[in-house]
């Protein structure tokens, strides 16, 4: 348990901080200076310190002498912590965002709008990751089709083309004989895909043609995903809106763990993993598709959040949001997504020394 700090001691440290704050903020990479408790090996101690917040921690030997933070100021310890880029939380996710950042509005030229989830790479090439129903119109689009940021629902036009549809994993839909007599979206707790949630923005599609219903393959899915290849003139910034940094890595969804996501509609929200290994029928504009090996979350999303990256408390990506209802949100495990597309997640380690 953290001990209470004597008022006189705290006041003295605040006075010292006031004297040095401007000088510290003038050093490279420093964006905040305050008084707090020192952290050692990830544990918060009882020791009050002058806390210096930096965009990104760097090795001491790579920092100039004039920019180094001394270990002590007078007789007070300092503590340097990495906090990323601090931004106004009122960021307009529906506006034109250049470079393109995860958490912003995106969509196919003939579609609506979803969320740019994260940046992934294959070799040296970077892509934007989102859902098939956001970028590929439920299999109806073709590679090379224009992708807009923001999406058409949010005012995106051909002047806002940021790339082309690179590839997508086709969705397999259930034939009518495998569906229940009661539509899933009419059942109070049944999740409906964000495509169905977005259906108010575009005409309903007819029953999918036979070509979309494989005969010899099982009619199940693991992912609803697609990739955007950006134009050479359009930059990508993997730092997620309202999170500040790119993901720290790839994690495993754990039952009961707390998670966050940054989405086009609801912004930065928090939730909990409530179920794993879920098989779920998702309603795509009246046509169901069955997904296996899914993860169910407490409700933390709304229409247009499809494609959002879900992260754990360590800011590791654990899933890609693709559907939900008023009662739940549903995501794919991120490792399944990456393996299926043969891509790697671009993380904050990939950004070190890179000019964005």
Secondary structure, DSSP 4 states (H G I P E B T S, - for coil): -PPPPPHHHHHHHHHHHHHHHHHHHTSTTEEEEEEEEEEETTEEEEEEEEEEEESS---GGGS-GGGPPPSEETTEEEEEEE------TT--TTS--SSEETTSEEEETTS--EE--EEEEETTEEEEEE-HHHHTTTTT--TT-EEESS-GGGT--GGGEEEEEEEEPPP-PPPGGGS-SS-GGGSTT--EEHHHHGGGGSPPP-SPPGGGS-SSS-S-BS---EEEEE-TTS-EE-SPTTT-S---EE----TT-EEEEEETTTEEEEEEEEEEEEEEEEEETTEEEEEEEEEEEES---TT-TTPEEEETTSEEEEEEEEE-SSEEEEEEHHHHHHHHT-EE--HHHHTT---
